[in-house]
Amino acid sequence: IEIHHSDGSIRITNKNWKDDLREEWRMQDGTNIKVFKNDTKILSFPNGQREVHTLNHKRREYPDGTVKLMYEDGTMETRYSNGRVRVKDKDGNLLSDNNITK
């Protein structure tokens, strides 16, 4: 089933999808959103970034390999492509930073 909305977005559902996909949204700006049966959402942006929403955390993946995670309690973790990992609490206070440089 394909539903076209007035804002240009398209919602697609198909009961015969083999994976656990429940629905897919295609936005006019090029953003794609996939919603799975376990309530996980994957947003793919035209600039190459991806955002994954799960029940436990939200994760933003950047084209350079950097990954930012935000947990339910507000804790934020940033994993850089060079191996550096930085963790902040919900208020933005630095909890740990291994500051590895290559």
C-alpha positions as CSV (number, residue, x, y, z in Angstrom):
1,I,0.0,0.0,0.0
2,E,1.4,3.4,-1.0
3,I,0.0,6.6,0.4
4,H,1.0,9.9,-1.0
5,H,0.6,12.9,1.3
6,S,0.1,16.5,0.3
7,D,3.6,17.5,1.7
8,G,5.2,15.2,-0.9
9,S,6.0,12.4,1.5
10,I,5.1,8.8,0.7
11,R,4.2,6.1,3.2
12,I,4.6,2.5,2.1
13,T,3.4,-0.7,3.9
14,N,3.6,-4.3,2.7
15,K,2.5,-7.3,4.7
16,N,4.7,-9.5,2.5
17,W,8.0,-7.9,3.4
18,K,10.4,-10.7,4.4
19,D,12.3,-8.8,7.0
20,D,10.7,-7.2,10.1
21,L,9.9,-4.0,8.3
22,R,6.5,-2.5,9.2
23,E,6.5,0.7,7.1
24,E,8.7,3.0,5.1
25,W,8.5,6.7,4.6
26,R,10.1,8.6,1.7
27,M,10.3,12.3,2.3
28,Q,10.5,14.9,-0.4
29,D,13.9,16.2,0.8
30,G,15.4,12.7,0.3
31,T,15.1,11.4,3.8
32,N,14.0,7.8,4.2
33,I,12.6,6.4,7.4
34,K,12.1,2.7,8.0
35,V,10.0,1.5,11.0
36,F,10.4,-2.1,12.1
37,K,8.1,-4.3,14.0
38,N,10.3,-4.1,17.2
39,D,9.7,-0.3,17.1
40,T,13.3,0.4,15.8
41,K,13.4,3.3,13.4
42,I,16.2,4.0,10.9
43,L,16.4,7.4,9.4
44,S,18.7,7.8,6.4
45,F,19.5,11.4,5.4
46,P,20.6,12.7,2.0
47,N,24.0,13.9,3.5
48,G,25.0,10.3,4.3
49,Q,24.1,10.4,8.0
50,R,22.0,7.7,9.6
51,E,20.0,7.8,12.8
52,V,18.8,4.7,14.6
53,H,16.2,4.8,17.3
54,T,15.8,1.8,19.5
55,L,14.0,1.2,22.8
56,N,17.3,1.7,24.7
57,H,19.1,4.5,22.9
58,K,19.3,6.8,19.9
59,R,22.4,6.5,17.6
60,R,23.6,9.0,15.0
61,E,26.2,7.6,12.5
62,Y,28.2,10.1,10.5
63,P,30.0,9.4,7.1
64,D,33.4,9.9,8.7
65,G,32.8,7.0,11.0
66,T,31.9,9.0,14.1
67,V,29.0,7.5,16.1
68,K,27.0,9.5,18.8
69,L,24.8,7.6,21.2
70,M,22.2,9.0,23.6
71,Y,20.9,6.7,26.3
72,E,17.5,6.8,28.1
73,D,19.1,8.4,31.2
74,G,20.5,11.2,29.1
75,T,24.1,10.0,29.0
76,M,25.8,10.8,25.7
77,E,28.7,8.8,24.3
78,T,30.7,9.8,21.2
79,R,32.9,7.2,19.4
80,Y,35.3,8.8,17.0
81,S,36.7,7.0,14.0
82,N,40.2,7.2,15.4
83,G,39.2,5.2,18.5
84,R,38.6,8.0,20.9
85,V,35.5,7.6,23.1
86,R,34.0,10.5,25.1
87,V,31.1,10.1,27.6
88,K,29.1,12.9,29.1
89,D,26.2,12.9,31.6
90,K,22.8,14.3,31.0
91,D,23.9,17.8,32.0
92,G,26.9,17.7,29.6
93,N,29.5,17.1,32.3
94,L,32.5,15.1,31.0
95,L,32.6,11.6,32.6
96,S,35.4,10.1,30.6
97,D,37.5,10.8,27.6
98,N,40.3,8.4,26.5
99,N,41.6,11.1,24.0
100,I,43.4,8.7,21.7
101,T,45.1,10.5,18.9
102,K,46.8,8.9,15.9
